[in-house]
Amino acid sequence: MQDNRLIRQLEFLTEVDQLKSILRASRLADNSRHENSAEHSWHVILCALVLADQAGPDVSIDRVIRMLILHDIVEIDAGDAPIHGSHDAEALAAAEMAAAERLFNILPADQAAEMRALWDEFEAAESADAIFAKSIDRVQPLLLNLANGGGSWIDYNVSEAQIATRVGSKVAKGAPRLWEHMRARIAAFFAGSDAL
């Protein structure tokens, strides 16, 4: 029985290694190449840890980190859907649900249920932990675009107003002080200021 459990755990770990092959719209801070989804997951987890003081008092950073390490695993099957890109939201949601079902069910039942529940909570973005996790997930690409000279904002012809609508509202909901700071940096970028 224990051997079967271990086999399933190792199979899952091997399967999710594919996340390293999923390229995202965001480029690295040095603009040398696009980041992959595994790099994004690592970086956004570090962002949550470092920016934990931006979270509300009811937020458990340990739970946030657990959500963020799992949040993009579904991209193995569903691919990356850039926030500023055009895609069918219903089709994407269905593809991500199917991916979550397939991938998490590789694990033993208890781990599958626990990890799937965290992923579902992140997707629903209703708990304090999930709201903060979503905020941090939106901040990380902002940091990269500010560092690399506009990156995906230029690629997708994104305006400052679109960033505020598509990204800012989510960041502000979970980390209002952080959004105020980022909004000022984004405004400076779009104004062509060096004061980033």
C-alpha positions, 0 to 999 in steps of 0.5 A: 500500500505504501509503495503505491502511495509513493509511486503516485507521489513521484509520478505527480512530481515528474508530471508537474516538471512540465511546468518548466516548459510552459512559456509565459507572456512576461519576460525576465527582468533583464528582458533576455527571454520569456519566463516559464511558469515554474519560474513565475511560481517560484518568484511569486512565492518569494514575493508573497514571503517578502511582501507578507507585511502588506497582507491583512491581519487574517492572512496566513502567509503559509497558506498563501505560499501553498496556494501559489505553488499550486496555482499555475500547475493547470497550465501544463494542460491549459497553457498560459493565458496572458491577462492582456491577451484575448481568449475565451474565458469559458473555454479557458476555465473549462480547460483549467478545471479539466487540468486540475482534475487530471493533475491533482488526481495523480496524487494519493486521494488525501493529497489530491483532495487537499491540494485541489481544495487549495487550488479551488480556493485560490481560483474562487478568490473569496478567502482572505488568503486567496485574495492576497495570493491573487494580489501577489500573483498580479504584482509579480508581472508588474515588477517584471514589466517595470524592470524590463522596459514594458515587456508584455505591455508593449507586446499587447499594446496595454494602456495604463487604464487597462492595467488599473482595470485588469490588474489594479483592482485585484491588487488593491483588494488584497494589498491596497498599500502595495497597489498605491505604490505600484500605481505610482510607479506604473504612472511614472513609466507611462509618463516616461519618467525615470523615477521608477 
